[in-house]
Amino acid sequence: MYRIIAALFVLVASAAAASAQALSPSVWKSDGGAIAKVLRADPATGAFSGVFLSNPSGPCPAVPYDLTGRARGVRVAFQTSRTWTSDCRVTAVWSGRFVNPTTVVARWVATSVGPDGRRVTKRGKEVFRRI
């Protein structure tokens, strides 16, 4: 029984390490054309940061956003934000999972302020592939 528990622990630990290692440095492209560039990653904590370029066919085409997040095992969560300018000011929270070492499926919730001053919330799903 102890051997099975130990083997399971090693399997989970290796999956977590593989996910964190897959992030640093790397470039990921979504099915919609957005680009996530992971510039720094800490394999010990799973934390990462970089730059996110929005969908080129969206309302703010290829605009850069700050990217910060964390990967734990097959789970990944990150935030993209642009707060330093009034145009294209959006914060999006992403959460998903690695389906394999080069593919992440994530859902997102984006919030911004509309022209009338009201908060606008949009939701979606993206598939990112390492390029």
BELJO-V176530 format. One record per residue. N is the residue number from 1. RES is the residue in one small letter. PSI is psi in whole degrees, 0 to 359 (999 if undefined). D_FIRST is the distance of its C-alpha to the first C-alpha in Angstrom with 1 decimal. Layout:
n:res:psi:d_first
N:RES:PSI:D_FIRST
N:RES:PSI:D_FIRST
This chain:
n:res:psi:d_first
1:m:318:0.0
2:y:325:3.8
3:r:321:5.4
4:i:317:5.2
5:i:317:6.4
6:a:318:8.7
7:a:319:9.9
8:l:318:10.7
9:f:315:12.5
10:v:320:14.4
11:l:313:15.5
12:v:317:16.8
13:a:320:18.5
14:s:325:20.1
15:a:319:21.4
16:a:316:22.9
17:a:319:24.5
18:a:320:25.9
19:s:316:27.5
20:a:319:29.1
21:q:328:30.4
22:a:346:31.8
23:l:338:34.1
24:s:129:36.0
25:p:156:38.8
26:s:162:39.1
27:v:133:41.4
28:w:138:40.4
29:k:134:42.8
30:s:163:42.5
31:d:333:43.8
32:g:354:46.7
33:g:355:47.6
34:a:152:46.4
35:i:130:45.2
36:a:119:42.5
37:k:110:42.8
38:v:114:39.9
39:l:329:41.7
40:r:140:39.3
41:a:144:35.5
42:d:105:33.2
43:p:334:29.8
44:a:322:28.5
45:t:341:29.4
46:g:359:29.9
47:a:145:33.4
48:f:163:36.2
49:s:163:39.9
50:g:216:42.8
51:v:141:45.4
52:f:128:45.5
53:l:122:48.5
54:s:165:49.2
55:n:128:49.8
56:p:345:53.1
57:s:7:54.4
58:g:184:53.7
59:p:336:56.2
60:c:79:55.5
61:p:128:55.0
62:a:39:52.9
63:v:137:53.2
64:p:141:50.9
65:y:151:48.5
66:d:146:46.2
67:l:124:42.5
68:t:146:39.7
69:g:189:36.0
70:r:140:32.4
71:a:133:29.5
72:r:110:25.8
73:g:231:23.4
74:v:353:25.2
75:r:144:27.3
76:v:140:30.8
77:a:138:33.6
78:f:166:37.0
79:q:139:40.6
80:t:136:43.8
81:s:152:47.0
82:r:100:50.7
83:t:356:52.5
84:w:359:55.1
85:t:155:57.6
86:s:334:58.9
87:d:140:58.7
88:c:32:55.4
89:r:106:53.7
90:v:142:50.4
91:t:127:46.9
92:a:138:44.0
93:v:127:40.4
94:w:142:37.9
95:s:139:34.3
96:g:206:32.2
97:r:155:29.4
98:f:125:29.1
99:v:341:29.0
100:n:175:28.9
101:p:343:29.7
102:t:10:33.5
103:t:130:33.8
104:v:133:33.5
105:v:125:34.4
106:a:144:35.7
107:r:150:37.7
108:w:154:40.4
109:v:118:42.8
110:a:136:46.0
111:t:141:48.5
112:s:178:52.1
113:v:125:55.5
114:g:173:57.9
115:p:334:61.7
116:d:3:62.4
117:g:357:60.2
118:r:153:57.5
119:r:133:53.8
120:v:129:52.6
121:t:132:49.0
122:k:152:47.8
123:r:154:44.4
124:g:187:43.0
125:k:140:40.3
126:e:151:40.3
127:v:122:38.4
128:f:137:38.4
129:r:138:38.2
130:r:134:38.2
131:i:999:41.5
